[in-house]
Amino acid sequence: MPYTFKHLTVAAIWTLTNDIMDYSLGIFPWVYSGLHPYLHYIYGFTVSLSFISILLVYRLVARKNVKTSL
């Protein structure tokens, strides 16, 4: 299935908005109560993981499709 930069941008905005809304409004998935003092680390890890995933998709899929479609 071909992806373009436009598709990746929409997915990135959706994913990052979801992460920010989850942890800034406190509607994140269930976390063991003993981990609540470390919630800011979990938030940072989650956002970092989203950025890494977006960059990997760009490097492995979207950029390749842009080159072949020219």
C-alpha positions in Angstrom: 0.0 0.0 0.0 1.6 3.3 -1.0 2.1 6.0 1.5 2.9 9.7 0.8 4.3 12.4 3.0 0.7 13.7 3.4 -0.5 10.4 4.9 2.5 10.3 7.2 1.8 13.9 8.3 -1.8 13.2 9.2 -0.8 10.1 11.1 1.9 11.9 13.0 -0.4 14.8 14.0 -3.0 12.2 15.1 -0.5 10.2 17.1 1.2 13.1 18.8 -2.1 14.8 19.6 -3.3 11.6 21.2 -0.2 11.3 23.3 -0.4 14.9 24.5 -4.1 14.7 25.2 -3.7 11.5 27.1 -1.1 12.7 29.5 -2.0 16.3 29.8 -5.6 15.6 30.6 -4.9 12.5 32.6 -6.9 10.1 30.4 -3.9 7.8 29.8 -4.2 4.0 29.7 -4.3 2.2 33.0 -1.0 2.5 34.9 -0.1 0.6 38.1 -0.7 3.1 41.0 2.9 2.6 42.2 4.1 4.1 38.9 2.2 7.4 39.2 5.2 9.2 40.7 7.0 8.4 37.4 4.2 9.5 35.1 6.2 12.3 33.6 8.9 9.7 32.5 6.2 7.5 31.0 4.8 10.5 29.2 8.2 11.4 27.8 8.9 7.8 26.8 5.5 7.6 25.0 6.1 10.8 23.0 9.6 9.7 22.2 8.4 6.3 21.0 5.9 8.1 18.8 8.6 10.3 17.3 10.9 7.4 16.7 8.1 5.4 15.0 7.2 8.4 12.8 10.8 8.9 11.8 11.3 5.2 11.0 8.2 5.1 8.8 9.5 8.2 7.0 13.0 6.7 6.5 11.8 3.2 5.5 8.5 3.8 3.6 7.5 7.4 2.8 10.9 8.6 1.5 11.2 5.5 -0.7 7.8 6.1 -2.2 8.6 9.8 -2.9 11.7 8.8 -4.8 10.0 6.2 -6.9 7.0 8.4 -7.7 9.1 11.2 -9.3 
